[in-house]
Amino acid sequence: MRHSLLALLFATVLAPAGAGAQEAGADIGALIAGGFQADRPVCPSGDDGCARFVGDAKGALPKRGGAKQPVVIGSSVYMLTPWQAERERRCLALAGWAEARGEGADAMAAVMWVVANRAASASQPSLPCRVVVAAGQFEPFSPPVQVEPQKRRKPAKSAGSRVKQAEPQQVAEDPRAASRAEARRILAEIRRQAQVIRAGGMPSWPKPRLAPDQEALRLARGLAWGLNDDEMPDPTARASLFYSPTTQAALRRQKPDWAQARLRTASIGDHSFYRYPAPVERTVPVETQVAEVGE
């Protein structure tokens, strides 16, 4: 019965694509292997849904409600309305972009796969949006830590001395200062969208000011649209956790305790990916999971 349901679901999902499914997989693979260019399409030819999601074509946001249809995300098939499918894919794209936008397509795709793997491996069927805003999991989506301000004594000024401050023009002309300021602005925007997600709403796309961030966001949207094993096999080998050794070292932190009990499956970009070791060696391929998740 399970196999019959899977066959029916995949027939519904893949039949409209026909022979274009292989073409879509080749396009996604080329994006990861060959790098990204601003004027290069990120969607297969004729895929109007992908073009609208990426922003290459105009289209209205799906309305709430409507009939549920099978939607492939990662290794699972979810029954979602068009509005729900749009929301979950946006959460995927935002997670990959927020965590790895400066590390290339393969790193962003790897982060998205971790989100999808967590949703698929939950004891109860979950969804990507629930995963990315779970407490204490993805730092860009976590509420900022409230720190009580400390009272500081103003340094005594000597007679005739003045405290020099950087001129606004000097800050604007410093590329590193501008980049840090933009990173703070993006983090604040991601956290605002996390509040929208927690409230059950549709997250909006950030508006990055720097060209590399703009290009990375467009690419992340294309990757999220085609995140499944047929078009983009999981490069993390079903990892469910990751961290950045470089960032940990910069913050003078040790290797996370949870990494000691898990198997490192891949190093992609600036991140190391982990999962629980399999208790026994699997001799059969993992089947696509079918999840029925309420709104």
N, C-alpha and C positions, 0 to 999 in steps of 0.2 A: 504494500500500500504506500509506504514511504517513497519508494522508487517511482511509483506511478505519479505521486504528487509532484515529485521533483521534475519528472519529465514534462508534466503539464505546465508547471511554473516556468521552466526554461523555454518551452515552446512559445509561451505567451510573451516572455521577455525578449527572446532572441529572434523570433520569426520576422518582425518588421525589418530587422537589420539585414537579414539574409546574408549574402556574400560579403556585405560591408563589415561584418564583425571582425574578420581577419584584417581588413584594412585599418579598422579602428585600433586594433591591438598593435599593428605595426607603427601607426602614428604615435601612440602613447610611448611605445618602446623607443622610438627615435627621439622623442623629446627628452627622455632620460639619458640615453646614450650619447646623443649628439649635441646636447646643450640647447639653450633656448635663445631665440632672437626675437626682438620686439615685433618685427613685422612678419613673423612666421606663424601660421595658423596652429592653434593647439587642439583643434577639433577635426575629426575626419570630415571629408567633403560630404555635404548633404545632411549632416547631423544638426538640424535646426535647434533641437533642445539643448545640445552642448553649446552651440554658438550663443544662444541667449543666456545660458548660465554663466558663461565665461565673460560675456559683455561685448562680444563681437557682433551681435544682432540685437535689435530691439524686441522687447516682448513684455507683456504684463506679468506681474507676480501672480502665481496661482492663488485662487480663492480658497478659503477654508472649506472643509467638508468635501463632499464628492465621494465617488466610489474608490475603494482601495484596490491597488494593483501590486503585483510582485515587483519589488525593486531589489536589485543585487547591490549589496554594499560589502566589500571585502569578501569573506567566504560564506556569507549568509544571505538569505532571501527574506526580505521583510514585506509584509503587507501594509502599504502606506498609501495615503491619498497624495495627489500631486503636491499639495502644500506641505505635507509632512516630509515627502522626499526632498523637496527644495531645502527645507530647514535642516535636515540631517546632513545633506551634502555641504551646505554652508558651514556647518559646525566642523566637518572634516577639513574643508579648505582653510578655515580660520586657524585651526589647530596646527596644521602643517606649516602654514605661513608664519604664525606667531613664534613657533619653536625653531624653525630652520630656514627662514627666508634667505639668509645669506650663505647657505651651504649647497645650493643646487637642487635640481629636481629630484634626484634620487633620495636626498635627505628628507625633503618635504614629504615624498611618497612614503618613506619609511615611518615617519611620525604618524601619518594618516593610517597606515596599516596597524600600528600599535593601538590606536583608538578603535579601529574596527575589530581587532582581535579581542580587546577587552569587552566590547559589546557582545561579541559572539561567545565568549567563554564565561560570562556571568552565570551564576546559579539560576537566576531568573533572566529571561530575555531582556536585553537592554538596548539602548540606542546610542549612536555617537554623541548626540547633544547631551545626554545624561552623563556620559563618560567624561567629556571635557570639562564640565563644571562640577564634577564630584569633588568633595572637600579634600584639600591637601594633595591633589594629583597633578594637575598641570598649572605650573606657577603663573603663566600669563593670564589665566582665567580665575586665579584666586583673588579674593579681596585683599587689598593692601593691609599689612600689619600696622595696627595703630600704635604709635610710640608716643608716649607723653613727652612733650617738649621740656627740655631742661632749661632752667634759668641761667643765663650767662651774664657775667659781669662785663660791662663795657670797659674796654681798655682805656686807661687814662691817656689823654692826648697831651703831649708836650706842647709848650708854647710855640706857636708858629708852625706846627706840623699838621699835615692833612692826611687822611686815609685815602689812598688812591684806589679807585674802582675802575674796572674794565669798562671802556666805552661800549655802548650797544653796537656800534659799527664794527669794533674789533671782534666782538663775539660772533657777529654775522659773517665776518670774513674768515673765521677760523673753521675749516671743514670738519675737524674733529668735534669742536663744540657744537656745530650745527647737527652733526650726526647723532651726538648724544642727546641733544634736545629733541630731535625727531624720534629717537628710540623711546624716550620718556612719553612723548605725545602718543605714539602708537600703543604703548603699554596701557596708558590710561583709556584709550579708545577700546582696546580689547576687553578691558575689565568692565567698561560700560556695556559692551555687547554681551558679556557673560551674565550681567544682571538681566538683560532682556531674555536670554536663553533660560535662565532659572525661572523666570516668570511665565515661561511657555510661549514667548513671542518669537517672531522671525528676526534673526540678527541681520543688521545692515552691513554692507561692505565698507571697510575703512577706506579713507581717501589719503593714501601716502603721498608725501610731497617729493620724495626722491625717486628718480627714474628706476634705479635697480629694485626698489621695493614695489613700485607699480608693476614692473614686469614680472616679479616673483609672485605677486598676488594673482595676476592673470593666469600664470602657469599653474598655481596651486588650485585655482578653480577648475582648470581643465583636468588636472590629476584627480581631483575629488569626484568629478563626473564619471570617470572611467575606472574607479578603484574596484577591481575584481580580479580574480585569478586568471581569467581568460585573456584580458587585455593588459594586465600589469601584475604578474605574479609577485607574491609577498617576498621582498628581499630580506626581511628580518627573520624568516623561518618561524613565523607565528609568535614573535616576541610580544610580551604584554607590558614591558617596562623598559625605560631607557634613562640615561643620564649623560651629561657632558663632562668627561674627565678634565678637559681644559678649564671649564668654568669652575668645577669643584676645586681645582688647584689654585685658581686665581682668588677664590674666596677662602682659601686655606682650610678647605674641608677634606675630610677623609672619604674614602670610597664608601658609598652607602651600605649600611648593614644588610639591607635586603639583597644586595648583589652577591653576598657570600653564599646564599642558599640557592642561587639561580644559575642557570647555564647561559653564558654569553653566546649569542647566536650570530652577531654581526657587529661590525664597526663601520658606520656610514656617516660621512661628513664629520661633524665634531661630536657625534654621539655613539655610545655603546648600547647595544640592545640585548635584553635578557628575557628568558622565560623559565618556567619550572622545568627541570629535567623530566623527560618522559619516564614513568615508572617501568614500562616494558617497551621493547622495541615494537613499533607498529609495522605490520606486514601488509596492510591494506591502505589504500589512499584515503585521506580524510574527505568525507562527503560534505557537500554544501549543506549548511544548516538552514532550516526553515523556521522563522520566528514570527509569531503573531504578537505584536506589541500594541497596546492601546495608546491613544493619543495623550 
